[in-house]
Amino acid sequence: MRSILQNIYGKQKGDLAFSRITTTLDMFSEKHTVRKAATFSQSDVILITYADTLLRNGAPSLQTLDQFLDRHLGELFSGLHLLPIFPYSSDDGFSVTDFFAVRPDLGSWADIRSIGNRFRLMIDLVANHVSAESPWFRSYLAGESGFQDLAIEIDPETDLTAVTRPRSLPLLTVFKKDSGRRVHLWTSFSADQIDFNYRSLDVLESMVRAMLFYISQGVKIIRLDAIAYLWKEIGTACIHLPQTHDMVRLFRRILDMVAPQVALVTETNVPHDENIRYFGNGHDEAQMVYNFTLPPLLLHGLATGDARVLSEWVMTLSKSSPETTYLNFTASHDGIGVRPLEGILPPSEIDRLADRVCRNGGHISARPCTDGSKRPYEFNITYFDALKNPAVANDPFHVARFLASQAVALVMPGVPAVYIHSLLGSHNWTAGVAATGQARTINREKLSADTIAAELANPRTLRSRVFYAYGDMIGVRVRQPAFHPGAGMQVHHLDGRVLVIERFCRDQTLFTLANLSAGKLTLTLPMMEKSLFLTDLLGGGRFKAEAVSMSPYEVLWLEPIPNIS
């Protein structure tokens, strides 16, 4: 840890940082017992939700969520990602005003600990920025001790054209300090989100304290939000800098020392080769990275009925070590990231996807490029609505196409993460976008818990059809050793319309066949002996390897059964 700090700050300042952090760690270690290292298995599936997605009048949201989980989800999910639970001023929680408090309308830390006793709890460390309305920022404006260097002050004449921009908003925002001096501050994401200055040891120590506090409340996974932008150096792209990777190494080293049972996951919506660099050497950075390329590339495959590009990309998936794995998802509180398609799909194909999103009621978020142009950064739409055929008024394959996408995500190497609005088959929340003016609101609808319960109880509703079919898939998935994150994988090219993934371990081999097209087809599995039978774990059907028939958008999870005539 000392070496990492010296690498970031130089010897003298690094030693001072080491002294301050070890004092903090000593206080934490005295109160908490170190447990075994974090590991994941095929039984791990994580639900992603805001604490207040489900509401009931007069009830704290965390208690309402806990009751819903207990009543409807049983043992399907081992983990729960609670999106920011802290007091905030904007961005639905990602502009934090107090990193150590729970919003009163949600509940309390006691509610968090209660949920953490049942689920492997993931919480965001919103490490890049703080709310402009926070007490910390007010203390910075007042020049108070410990806060003078909280923010990054920049001369507005500085050339910042090389900076990689995540949003189209201005990079610098003007504020007036209590002394009367006007300052231009770095605000990567919005004028209300003040980027932290990690050259300040006060900032570093505060965020380490926040991380350790979450762990003391039962958190088992720390999500490093927007981590790629953490460190800034004028004249560089200010993304993925060596100091940023060193910061991830520092967080990992701290956890290895005092809380090895806690895993780090990095959130970096960037091209795949940049994303997987946060595995480090396989032992020193994140144990898990979001598999950001999967959502848009899977959407492309199902939109075109062509599995070839997706198949080629899946073949490239690799890990740095047995300690690392992917977090596989199709939807989240954000939109569908587009940057991960760079170098995989040509701009013309991305534009076709953007057109589909717009025709299905979604929005396109763009970002400025260094050449002055703007390119799509994110598709804002529910994943369910993104998979509708916009050319068909009552698309008969809409639900099947969506469930196919989720079945594929469940078999990818890694740990699946399911956004609650995907589990519930939610449509675009257009009224929410109109109310907030924010495109991302489209996939963040607040729902009545009682209304949802009634819809799930009615098998004729869309939500019920999606929810129970999805739950059945998860229930099958968690029982299969071949879906362990460490199990082997091979991609087979049998038909350009079909994604064929073989997963295998010592105890089991499974073949996933996903028909991404609207056509019926029959496949032969040449890697199997023709006399061999296979059982579909999803539907229960039995097939000969020489004649596997598939309906439009059907997904089969096939287990070989030898020696049956």
N, C-alpha and C positions, 0 to 999 in steps of 0.2 A: 504493500500500500504506500509506503514511503517513496518507493521508486516511482510509482505512478504519479504521485503528487509532485515530485521533483521534476518529472518529465513535463508536467503541465505548467508549473509555476517557477521552475528554477530551484536551485538547492535551498537558498535561504528562505524564500517564501514557502517552498514546498515543505520544509521542516516545520515551519510555523503552522501550516495547514495540518500536517500530520499530528502535531501536538494537540491542536484544537479538536480534531475529529476523534482521536483516540480517547480523549477525555469523555466525549459524548458516548463513544462505544462502551467504555468502561461502565458508565452509569446504566446503559441499556443491558449489558451482559449480566449485571448483578441481579436483574429482575426477571430474566428470561432464560429458560433452559434450551440449550442447543439440541436440535433433533437431527435425524438423518437427512441426507441430501434430497433435493427435489427430483422426483421421477414421474413419468407419465406412462399410462398403459392404454389398451384398447377400451377400457371402461370409462375413460375420461372424455366427457363432452361438456362444453361450457356454454351456458346461456348468457347472452348479452342483453342488458336492458337498463333503461333508466329506472331509478327507484320509484318514480311517480308515473310510469307508463300506465299502470293500472290504478284507478282512483275509486275511493268509496267515501261518501260524505261523512265527515266527522272522524275519519280514521287516519292515523299516520300512515303514509304511503308504504313505508318499509314493512309494517305489520300486514297491510293489505297484500303486498307482494308475497310475503312469507306464507300467508294463508293460501294464496293461489298456487304457489309452488307445492305446498303440502297436499292440496286437494287434487290438482290436475297433472302434475308432472312426476309424482312418485319418485322412482329411482332413476329416471332417464338421464338426468344431468348430475354430474359430479361437481361441476364448477359453476360459479356465477360471477360474471363481470358486471359490477355495478358502476355505471357511468357516473361522472362526478357528483358526489353527494354533498359537496361543500356549499356554503353561501357563495353567491356569484352575482355578477352584474350583467353578463351577456353570454352569447354563444352557448346557451343551454348548459351552463355549468363549467365551461372551459375557460372562463375568465374569473378566476377564483379570488374571493375577497378574504377568506380565512382558511388556510390549509389544515387547520387543526379542529374544525368544528363541523358538525352535521347540521344541515338546514333543519330548523325546527319543524317545518311542515312534513318532513320526511320521517323524523323520529329522532333517535339518539344513538350514541355509540353502543349503548347496551343492545339496541336492536341489531346493529351491525355485528356485534359479537355473537348474538343468538343465531343469526343467519350463518356466520362463519363456523359455527359448531356443526352445521349440517352440510355446508358446501365449501369447496375450495374457492375461497373468495379472492377475486381480482379487483384491485382499486387502482385508479390513475394517479400517478405522480405527475402532475402538470408542471413539468420541470422547466419549460422554456419561458414562461411568462406569468405575470400576475395582473390582477385587475387594476385599472386606473382609479377605481373607487375603493381600493383596499386600504386599511390602516398602514400597511407597509409602504405603499406608494405615497400616502399623505406624509408619512415620516420622512420619506426621501425629499419631497418638495419642501419640507420644513428644515431640511438639513440636519436632522437629528443623528446623534451618534449611532453607528451601526447600520445606518441606511444611506449614508452619503453617496455610496457607489452602487446602489441597487440597480440603477438603470444605465443604459449605454447612451451617452451623449455624443452626438455627431455634428461636426461642422456641416451645414447644409450645402456647402460648396464641394464637399468630398465626392469624388467619382465613385458611385456605387453601382455602375452599370453591370459589373460582373456578378452581382449578387443573384443567386437563384431565388425566384419569387414564388411562394406558395399561393399567393392571392393577387388580385388585381388592384388592391387598395394601396395607398401611399405607404412607402417603407418607413418614412419618418413622420412623426407627429409632434407638433409644437405644444409645449406646456410652459406655464409661468410658475416659477418657484416662489416661495414665500418671500424671498429676498427681492423679488421683482425681476430677476434675470429670466429671460426666455431661453428655453433649451429645446433642441430637436432630438427626440428620443427614438430609438429603434423600436418599431412596432411591426413585426413580421406579419401578424395575422389580422389585427384591427387596431384602431386608435384606442380601444379599451383594453388591449392586451399588451402590457409593457414587457418587452423582452428583458429577462434577467441578465445582469452583468456578472458572469461567473469568474471574472478576474477578482471579484470581491470575495474574500474568505467568509464574510458575514453571510452572503448569499449561499455559498457552498454549504456552510454549516447548517443554515436554516433548512435547506432541502434535504440534507442527510437526516436531520432531526425529524422532518416530516415523514420520510420513508420509514424510519424506525418506529415512529408513533403508529403508523398504520399497521405495522407488523405486531405491535403490542396489542392492537385491537382485533387480532385474529386473521389478518390478511396473509394469504399464501402466495399470491402472484402480484408483482408490481409491474404495471404497464407504464412504460416511459413514453409519455405523449409527446409527439412532435420533436423527438429527441435529435433528429438529424440537423436541426438548426441551432443547436445549443450554444456553440462557440462561434464568435465572429472575428474575422481578420480582414481588414480593409485590403482590397485588391484581389480577394479570392471570391469564390462562389458562395462562401459562408454556409456550406452544407457538407456534411460528412468530413469535417476537418479532423486532423489527427487528435486534436485536443478533445473533440467530441467523443471519439472512440475511447480515448483515455478516461473520459468521464464515465462512460458505460463500464469500462474495466474497473474503475474505482467503486461504482455502485455494486458490481458483481463481487469484488473482493471483500467489501464490507459485509455483504450477505454471506459469503462463504465463511467469514470469520465468526459472525454472531447469530446468523439465522440461515443456515444452509438449506433448511426446508422450504425456503421462499425462492421462487423462480422469477427471473427477469424476462419480460417480453418487450421488444422494441416495436414502436409504431412508426414506420417510415414508408410513406406512400410514394415510392420511387421505383425506377426500373429494377428488375429482379437482381441483376448482378451487384447493384449498389445495396439493395436490401439485405442480401445474405452476408454482406461484409460484417454485419452486426453479430454474426456468430463468432467473430474473432477467430482465434485458432481452434475453436471448438471447446475451450475450457475457460476462457477468460472474459467473454462478453455475455451476450444474452443466451439463455437456454432455448429461447423460442423467438421466432420472428413471424409477423403477420405475412401470410402468403398472398401479397397484394396482386399478383398477376392473375391468380385464379378467377376472381369475380368477372373482370371484363373479358378474359379470353374464353371462359366458359359461356358467357353471354354471346360472344361472337360465334362460337361453335353451334349453339342452339338456334341462333338467328339465321345462320346460313345453311344449316343442315350438314355442315362439313366438319369432321372431327380431325382433319389432318394436322392443322396448325397446333391445335390443343395437344394432340398426341405427341408431336415433336417436342413441345415445351415440357410436357410431363416427363419425358425421357431425360431431360436435363436436370431434374430435381436431385439435389445431393445435399448432404449434411457434412459438417466439419468433424463431428465425433458422435458417439452414442449419447452424449449429454445434450445434444441439440435436436430441435425438431421444429416443424412448422405449425402455425396456428391457421387452420384452413377455414375460410369463411366465404360467403357470397355477398352478404349484406351487413351493414353496421349502421350506427347512428349517422355516419357521414354518407356520402354518395359512393358511387362506383368509381374508383380511381382510374384515370386514363393513362397517366405517365408510365405505369408498369407495362403498357403495350409498346412503348418506344423500342424500336429495334426488332419487334416481333411482327407487328402489322404495319403496312404502309399507311400514310395519312389518309388516303382515299377510303380505306376500310374503316378507319376510326371515324371518319366523317359519316359513313353509312350507318354506323352504330349510333352516332349522335342524332342523325335524322330519325332513326327508329325510336330513340328515347323521347324526342320531342313529339313525335306522332302518337306516342303512348302517354302523353300528358306530363312528361318530365321536363327538366331544365338542364342546361349546360353551363357549368362554371368554367371560366377561362382564366388563364394566368398570362402575364406578360413574359415574353422571351427576351433574351439579350439582344436580338436583332430588331426589337421593336414590335414584332408581331405578337399576336395572341393565339394560343392553342388551347383546346379543351383540356381541362385539368381534372374534371370530375363530372360524372353524370348524376344528377339529382333526381332520383326516382326510386320507388320501392322495387326490390328485385322481382317481386311477383308481377308487377305491372310492366317491368322492362321485358318480360318474357312473353307478353301478349303479341300476337301477330297483328300489327296495326292495319293490315289490309283486309282483315276479316272482322265483321261487326260482332259476331258471337263466336269467337274462336273456340272450336270444339276441343282443341288440344292444349288450351291454356294451362289448365291444372296439371295435366300430364307432363307438359314441357317444364313447368316449374318444379314438380317433384323429381323429375329426372335430374335437374340441376343440383338439387339438394342431395340426391342419392350419390352423385359423383363426388361432391364435396366430402361426404361421409367416408369415402374409401381412400381418399388421398393420404399419402404418408404424412403423419402428424396427428394433431389433436383438432377435432372439429369444434367450431364456435358458431352458435346459431343465434341470430338476432331475433328478438321476440316478435317483431312484426313479420318476419318470414315464417316463423312457427305458426302465426295466426293468419297468414294469408292476407295481409293488409294491402289495401289499395292506396294510391297516392292521397295524401292529405292536402288537397289544394286549398281548402279553407285556411289551413294553418299557414301556408305560404303567403296567402293574401293578407293575413293578420300581421305577420312578422316582417314580411318583405325579404325573408331569407330563404333561398332555394333549398337549403338543407332541411328545413322544417318539414318538407314533404314526406320524410320517413321517420318523423318523431311524434306521431299523433298520441295524444293522451286519451285513454279509453276508460269507460266505466267497467269496473271489475264485474259488477252484477250483469251488465249487458253481455259482456264476453262470456260469462258462465252460461247464460241462457242460450247464446248462439252455439256454444260448444255442445250443449245438451240436445240440440236439434240436429239430427244427422243430415237434414236437407240443406243446411246453410253451408256457404263456401268455407267459412272459418272451420267448421266442424270437419268437413271433407279434408282440408289441408292439414289441420292440427293432428288428427288421429292417424292419417296416413304417414305423416312425418314422424310422429311418435313411434309408430310400429317399426319404421326403418331404424330409428335410434335404438330401440329395444333389441333388434337383431344385431346391430352393429357392435354393441358393447360386449357381446358374448363371443366374438370371434377373435381367436388369438392372431390370425393372419392380419388383422387390422391394428395390431400393436404398432406404435410409432416407429419402433425399431425393426419391424418386419421388412423383409425384402420386397422389391417391386421390379416388375418388368412390363414394358409396353409392347403389345403385339399389333402389327398392321395387317388387318384382315379385310377391311372395307373402309373406304374413305368417309363413310357416314357414321361409323361406329368407333367409339373409344373403347379400347380393350386393355384393361389393367390387370395384371396378375400380381397378387399379394401372397407372400408365402413366409412361413416360419417352420420350425421343426415339427410342429404339431398340426399344421393345416396349410392347405393351398386353396385360394379362392380366385375366381376369375370374374371381374366386373365387366359386363358388356353394356354399353350405353348407346342406344340408337338416338342420335341427335337429329334425326330427320323425321319428316312426316310420312315416310314411306314404310311399307312392310318389307321385310327382308328375311333371308335365311342364310346363316353362316355355317361354315365348317371350321372347327377348331383343329388345325393341323398339328398343333403341339400335343394333342391328346391322341391316344389310340382310338380308332373308330368304334370299337366295341364298348368303349367306356361310357357310362352314364354320368350325368351331372344333375344335381338337385338345386333348384333356385331357392335360396334361403328367404327371399322376399315373398314370392308368390306360391312356393310349394310345388311348382311344376317340375317335371323330370324330362331331361333332354338327352339325346344321343349327341356325342361330339361332332358327328358328321352332318347333323341337321338341327341347328338351333334357330328356331323361328322367332322373330321379334315383331311386335306391333310398333306403330309410330311412337317415338319417345319412350319406349320401354327400357327399363334398366333391370338387368338380371345380375344377381350375385350367386355365381355357380360354384358349387363344391363338388369335386369329382367323387364318384362312388365306384371304386374298382370291383371287378369280379361279379357283376350283376348282369344276367342275360335278359 
